[in-house]
Amino acid sequence: MLNDLNRYNRKIRQDLKIEYRGLEFYTTWGLFSPRAIDDGSRLLLDYLELETGDDCLDLGCGYGVLGLQMAKLAAEGHTLMVDKDFVAVDYAERNRRHNGIENASCLLSNGFDQIPAQQFDIIVSNIPAKVGKEMLYIYLFDALDYLRPGGSFYIVTITGLRQFFKRGFSEVFGHYEKIKQGKTYTVARGIKQ
């Protein structure tokens, strides 16, 4: 029996490696989408608009897929990747170093609570569906505070939350822009006026 448990324990610690858009990502069990880049993140990256000098924030970075792609595209800006899971932050930092990306950094933070007072041009988040409506509103209000005028908050959510975010963005940002709606995921954004 103990030998069976040890076999499973070794597998949990095993690193997985994913290649995507010219970057390599190490992941592990327990992180979101450890075997492949999830469809929501792929959809968001397909429709994300960045300038080379943009300062970016990846809220809930996981192992760094969105944040490292933003750092690569906005090479003259800086990208901050944050997550409340210390294992995710550890892997995001490991992937940052592995890919030689110098214009990004990682921080352990529950939402915006540990992010220093600063302004971003772009904030992105692959919003978790089950954090509760109160937390989703906190993300919207905090994102608005942390954006520069003209900055964008991009989200990707399950399509079932589309109406909630349409209402939430309209209340907090004053508008809602649906960028792409797929069968399972929707990409939307609000722009700080």
Helices and strands as residue ranges (DSSP letters): H 2-13, E 15-20, E 23-28, H 39-47, E 56-59, H 65-73, E 79-83, H 86-98, E 104-108, E 120-126, H 133-146, E 147-158, G 159-161, H 162-172, E 177-181, E 185-191
